[in-house]
Amino acid sequence: MEFVKTKSSDPRFVKLCSMLDNYLNGMMGVELQQKEYNKHNELVDIDDVILFVDGENLIGCAGLKRVNIAIAEIKRVFVVDEFRCHGYGHTMISGIEALARNEGYAMLLLETGAPMKSARNLYTSCGFSLIENYGPYAGMDSSVCMKKNIENYLETERLILRPINRGDARDIFEYSKNPDVGPPAGWRPHKSLEDTRNIMEEIFIDKENIFGIMFKSSGKIIGSIGLHMDPHRRNNPKALMLGYAMSEDYWGKGLMTEAARAVLEYGFRELPVDLISCTCYSFNSRSRRVIQKCGFEYEGCLRQAAKRYDGKILDVECYSLLNKNENSGY
């Protein structure tokens, strides 16, 4: 038995979807299925498909419909009658999640019929949780909607914070080449797309607690933010340092503060952290304002504390924030 990645035009997938429709007609009723649901399940809208096969035998299928760069909707999950009750439903969900991660998605959505208790139980056992009905299913009592985060994923009013992947290189290079972005934070402007790719491998790719800042309305990565160790100033495994950068095109809109607050909440809620620090050069008033808006307490100025890439020795302003949650040590 194996998974086969294919497209929605694959005759095998079309055949399985026809079998699924017949099954749903029996469960939901032909009239309701044709009136309310078929229009949301057009095969042409499904971007990626997996089939689970045993030689020539079709066992099941599932597909992904792109919502945006970070979110996909699971569509057309089906296991052939004779293979049900053998755990293949979980197999299909595991397979489509793996495909979604490989495609760079951070969250999965799905919709199922309210009468489909076995499907709801399957999705719940796979880690999906109920959400308010979204998009075309809003207000439909016959529908149940669910979601699952498959990567560290944070959402704010205007932003999605998700792991950075190699496909983000052009967006990151676009703002990192700007001489107004890197130097105030201590790093050299990127010289080329290849330069960006090399730096991404070193500090972003597959690193924990590091997020790309995606602007919801465009799907564009406009910055980065994350938590990392600060061994030069704090030899403490329960203390992390907040770092960030953002495209100059998005300065002055409160977006960095919005992202920073989300990461601080995540750090204190999800990680074994008692303290988060943040620093900026004394001349970097923009960064200082973000730090202050996030509630950091001023610790003082370390004079002549940092040697920048260009050899300049600069003063560093130091701030910190204690974890006030019940389970912390403070």
C-alpha positions as CSV (number, residue, x, y, z in Angstrom):
1,M,0.0,0.0,0.0
2,E,1.2,3.5,-0.8
3,F,0.3,7.1,-1.3
4,V,0.2,8.6,-4.8
5,K,0.3,12.3,-5.2
6,T,-1.7,13.5,-8.2
7,K,-4.1,16.1,-9.5
8,S,-7.8,16.5,-9.3
9,S,-8.1,15.6,-13.0
10,D,-6.8,12.0,-12.3
11,P,-9.6,9.6,-13.4
12,R,-9.0,7.5,-10.3
13,F,-9.7,10.6,-8.1
14,V,-12.8,11.4,-10.2
15,K,-14.1,7.9,-9.7
16,L,-13.6,8.0,-5.9
17,C,-15.3,11.4,-5.7
18,S,-18.3,10.0,-7.6
19,M,-18.5,7.2,-5.0
20,L,-18.2,9.8,-2.2
21,D,-21.1,11.8,-3.7
22,N,-23.3,8.8,-3.8
23,Y,-22.5,8.1,-0.2
24,L,-23.2,11.7,0.8
25,N,-26.5,11.7,-1.1
26,G,-27.6,8.8,1.1
27,M,-26.5,10.5,4.3
28,M,-27.4,14.2,3.6
29,G,-30.2,13.8,1.0
30,V,-29.8,14.3,-2.7
31,E,-31.6,17.7,-2.7
32,L,-29.5,19.3,0.0
33,Q,-26.3,17.8,-1.3
34,Q,-26.9,19.2,-4.8
35,K,-28.3,22.5,-3.7
36,E,-25.8,23.5,-0.9
37,Y,-22.7,21.4,-1.2
38,N,-21.8,20.4,-4.7
39,K,-20.9,23.9,-5.8
40,H,-18.2,24.0,-3.0
41,N,-16.7,20.7,-4.1
42,E,-15.8,21.4,-7.7
43,L,-12.8,19.3,-8.5
44,V,-11.2,22.0,-10.6
45,D,-10.8,24.1,-7.4
46,I,-8.7,21.3,-5.7
47,D,-5.0,22.0,-6.0
48,D,-3.4,18.8,-4.7
49,V,-4.6,15.2,-4.3
50,I,-3.4,12.1,-2.7
51,L,-4.6,8.6,-3.4
52,F,-4.1,5.6,-1.1
53,V,-3.7,2.5,-3.3
54,D,-2.8,-1.2,-3.0
55,G,-1.6,-2.0,-6.5
56,E,-4.6,-1.4,-8.8
57,N,-7.0,-1.2,-5.9
58,L,-8.2,2.2,-4.8
59,I,-8.5,2.5,-1.0
60,G,-9.1,6.2,-0.4
61,C,-8.4,9.8,-1.4
62,A,-8.1,13.4,0.0
63,G,-7.4,16.8,-1.5
64,L,-6.2,20.3,-0.6
65,K,-7.8,23.5,-1.7
66,R,-5.6,26.6,-1.2
67,V,-7.1,29.4,0.9
68,N,-4.0,31.5,1.1
69,I,-0.3,31.0,1.4
70,A,-0.6,29.6,5.0
71,I,-4.0,27.9,5.0
72,A,-5.5,25.1,3.0
73,E,-8.9,23.4,3.2
74,I,-9.2,19.6,3.2
75,K,-11.6,18.4,0.6
76,R,-13.1,15.0,-0.6
77,V,-11.8,12.7,2.1
78,F,-13.1,9.2,1.3
79,V,-12.4,5.6,2.1
80,V,-14.0,2.9,-0.1
81,D,-16.7,0.8,1.8
82,E,-14.8,-2.4,1.9
83,F,-11.7,-0.8,3.5
84,R,-13.6,1.1,6.3
85,C,-13.2,0.3,10.0
86,H,-9.5,-0.7,9.4
87,G,-7.9,2.7,10.4
88,Y,-7.5,4.0,6.8
89,G,-9.4,7.2,7.7
90,H,-6.6,8.1,10.0
91,T,-4.1,7.1,7.4
92,M,-5.7,9.5,4.8
93,I,-5.7,12.4,7.3
94,S,-2.1,11.7,8.2
95,G,-1.2,11.6,4.5
96,I,-2.9,14.9,3.6
97,E,-1.4,16.6,6.6
98,A,2.1,15.5,5.5
99,L,1.3,16.9,2.0
100,A,0.1,20.2,3.5
101,R,3.3,20.5,5.5
102,N,5.4,19.8,2.5
103,E,3.5,22.5,0.6
104,G,4.3,25.0,3.4
105,Y,0.8,25.3,4.9
106,A,0.5,26.0,8.6
107,M,-3.2,25.5,9.2
108,L,-5.9,23.1,7.8
109,L,-9.6,23.8,7.6
110,L,-12.4,21.4,6.8
111,E,-16.2,21.1,6.6
112,T,-18.3,18.1,7.2
113,G,-22.0,17.4,7.5
114,A,-23.6,17.7,10.9
115,P,-25.2,14.2,10.6
116,M,-21.7,12.7,9.8
117,K,-20.9,11.7,13.3
118,S,-18.3,9.1,12.3
119,A,-16.4,11.8,10.2
120,R,-16.5,14.3,13.1
121,N,-15.2,11.6,15.5
122,L,-12.4,10.8,13.0
123,Y,-11.3,14.5,12.7
124,T,-11.5,15.1,16.4
125,S,-9.3,12.0,17.1
126,C,-6.8,13.5,14.5
127,G,-6.5,16.7,16.5
128,F,-9.1,18.9,14.7
129,S,-11.2,21.3,16.8
130,L,-14.6,22.9,16.2
131,I,-14.7,26.4,14.9
132,E,-17.4,28.9,13.8
133,N,-18.6,28.0,10.3
134,Y,-16.5,29.9,7.8
135,G,-16.9,31.2,4.3
136,P,-19.7,29.6,2.3
137,Y,-20.8,27.5,5.3
138,A,-21.6,30.4,7.6
139,G,-25.1,30.1,9.0
140,M,-25.6,26.6,7.6
141,D,-27.0,24.3,10.4
142,S,-26.3,21.2,8.3
143,S,-22.5,22.0,8.3
144,V,-19.8,21.6,11.0
145,C,-16.4,23.3,10.5
146,M,-13.1,22.4,12.1
147,K,-9.4,23.4,12.1
148,K,-6.0,22.2,13.0
149,N,-2.7,24.0,13.3
150,I,0.0,21.7,11.7
151,E,2.9,24.1,12.4
152,N,3.5,26.7,15.0
153,Y,1.1,29.3,13.8
154,L,-0.1,32.5,15.4
155,E,-2.8,34.8,14.1
156,T,-3.6,38.5,14.8
157,E,-6.1,40.9,13.4
158,R,-3.9,41.7,10.4
159,L,-1.1,39.1,10.4
160,I,-0.3,35.4,10.3
161,L,2.9,34.3,12.0
162,R,4.2,31.0,10.6
163,P,7.4,29.1,10.2
164,I,9.6,30.4,7.4
165,N,10.1,28.1,4.4
166,R,12.5,28.3,1.5
167,G,9.8,29.6,-0.8
168,D,9.8,32.8,1.2
169,A,13.3,33.8,-0.1
170,R,12.2,36.4,-2.6
171,D,9.9,38.2,-0.1
172,I,12.7,38.3,2.5
173,F,15.3,39.5,0.1
174,E,13.0,42.3,-1.1
175,Y,13.1,44.0,2.3
176,S,16.4,42.7,3.6
177,K,18.4,44.4,0.8
178,N,17.1,47.8,2.0
179,P,19.9,49.6,3.8
180,D,17.4,51.2,6.2
181,V,16.3,47.8,7.6
182,G,19.3,45.7,8.6
183,P,21.9,48.1,10.0
184,P,19.7,49.6,12.7
185,A,19.2,46.0,13.9
186,G,22.8,45.0,13.6
187,W,23.0,43.1,10.3
188,R,24.4,43.8,6.9
189,P,21.9,44.4,4.0
190,H,21.5,41.3,1.8
191,K,23.5,41.6,-1.4
192,S,21.6,39.0,-3.5
193,L,18.9,36.4,-3.5
194,E,21.5,33.7,-3.0
195,D,22.8,35.7,0.0
196,T,19.3,35.6,1.5
197,R,18.9,31.9,0.9
198,N,22.2,31.2,2.7
199,I,21.2,33.4,5.7
200,M,17.8,31.7,5.8
201,E,19.3,28.3,6.1
202,E,21.5,29.5,9.0
203,I,19.0,31.4,11.1
204,F,15.4,30.6,9.9
205,I,14.8,27.2,8.3
206,D,13.7,24.5,10.7
207,K,14.5,26.7,13.7
208,E,12.1,26.6,16.7
209,N,10.1,29.7,17.7
210,I,11.0,31.7,14.6
211,F,8.2,33.1,12.5
212,G,7.7,34.8,9.2
213,I,5.3,37.7,9.4
214,M,2.7,37.4,6.7
215,F,0.4,40.3,5.9
216,K,-3.1,38.7,5.6
217,S,-4.4,41.0,2.9
218,S,-1.6,40.2,0.4
219,G,-0.2,36.8,1.6
220,K,3.3,38.4,1.5
221,I,6.0,37.8,4.0
222,I,6.9,41.3,5.3
223,G,9.2,40.5,8.1
224,S,10.5,38.0,10.7
225,I,10.2,37.6,14.4
226,G,11.2,35.1,17.0
227,L,12.6,34.0,20.4
228,H,16.1,32.8,20.8
229,M,18.8,32.4,23.4
230,D,20.9,35.3,24.6
231,P,24.0,33.7,26.0
232,H,26.1,36.9,25.9
233,R,23.9,38.7,28.4
234,R,21.9,35.9,30.2
235,N,23.2,32.4,30.9
236,N,19.7,31.2,31.7
237,P,17.9,28.4,29.9
238,K,14.5,29.9,30.9
239,A,15.3,33.3,29.5
240,L,14.8,34.1,25.8
241,M,15.4,37.2,23.7
242,L,12.9,38.7,21.3
243,G,14.2,39.7,17.9
244,Y,12.5,41.1,14.8
245,A,12.7,42.9,11.4
246,M,10.1,44.3,9.1
247,S,10.0,45.8,5.6
248,E,10.2,49.6,5.6
249,D,7.0,49.6,3.4
250,Y,5.0,48.5,6.5
251,W,6.6,50.8,9.2
252,G,4.4,53.2,11.1
253,K,1.2,51.0,11.0
254,G,1.6,49.2,14.4
255,L,2.2,45.9,12.7
256,M,5.4,45.1,14.5
257,T,3.9,45.8,17.9
258,E,1.0,43.5,16.9
259,A,3.3,40.7,15.9
260,A,5.5,41.2,19.0
261,R,2.6,41.0,21.4
262,A,1.4,37.7,19.8
263,V,4.9,36.2,20.1
264,L,5.2,37.3,23.8
265,E,1.9,35.7,24.6
266,Y,3.0,32.5,22.8
267,G,6.3,32.5,24.6
268,F,4.9,32.9,28.1
269,R,2.0,30.5,27.5
270,E,3.6,27.7,25.5
271,L,7.3,27.7,26.5
272,P,9.1,27.1,29.8
273,V,10.2,30.7,29.9
274,D,10.4,33.0,33.0
275,L,11.8,36.0,31.2
276,I,11.9,37.5,27.7
277,S,14.4,40.2,27.0
278,C,14.8,42.7,24.1
279,T,17.5,45.1,23.1
280,C,18.1,47.9,20.6
281,Y,20.8,50.3,19.7
282,S,20.5,53.6,21.5
283,F,19.8,55.4,18.2
284,N,17.0,53.0,17.1
285,S,14.0,54.9,18.3
286,R,11.5,52.9,16.2
287,S,12.5,49.6,17.8
288,R,12.5,51.3,21.3
289,R,8.8,52.4,20.7
290,V,7.8,48.8,19.9
291,I,9.6,47.5,23.0
292,Q,7.9,50.1,25.2
293,K,4.4,49.5,23.7
294,C,4.8,45.8,24.6
295,G,5.3,46.6,28.2
296,F,9.0,45.8,28.6
297,E,10.8,47.3,31.7
298,Y,13.9,49.2,31.1
299,E,17.0,47.7,32.6
300,G,19.6,50.2,31.5
301,C,22.2,51.0,28.9
302,L,25.2,48.8,28.2
303,R,27.7,51.3,26.9
304,Q,30.0,50.2,24.0
305,A,28.5,46.7,24.3
306,A,28.1,45.6,20.7
307,K,30.4,45.5,17.7
308,R,28.3,45.7,14.5
309,Y,29.2,44.0,11.2
310,D,30.9,47.2,10.0
311,G,33.2,47.5,13.0
312,K,31.2,50.2,14.8
313,I,31.0,49.8,18.6
314,L,27.5,50.8,19.8
315,D,25.6,51.2,23.0
316,V,22.8,48.7,23.7
317,E,19.5,49.6,25.5
318,C,18.3,46.6,27.5
319,Y,14.7,45.7,28.4
320,S,13.0,42.6,29.9
321,L,9.6,41.3,30.7
322,L,8.8,38.7,33.5
323,N,6.3,35.9,33.0
324,K,3.4,36.7,35.2
325,N,1.4,33.5,34.4
326,E,0.4,31.3,37.4
327,N,2.7,28.4,36.4
328,S,5.8,30.5,36.1
329,G,8.4,30.9,38.8
330,Y,7.5,34.6,39.2
